[in-house]
């Protein structure tokens, strides 16, 4: 499994998680993809111990090599300036 991590500031409205609802502030995104292309997305407060599941998916990449690019796109979408 390949793993990617990025720290970013949550967009207005935060990020919805399955376990605790919306979280906001400085967050860290973790994405993972296995050889079959199954993608996982977890998020936590930057520097915290506990991870939460992003309320989306399930996702499967047709080509697991796309994982790195997809991770960058997700972070860019979550970190884009708000109107």
Secondary structure, DSSP 4 states (H G I P E B T S, - for coil): -EEEEEEEEPPTT-EEETTTEEE-SEEEEEEEE-TT-EEEEEEEETT-S--EEBS---EE-SSGGGHHHHHHHHHHHHHSPP-
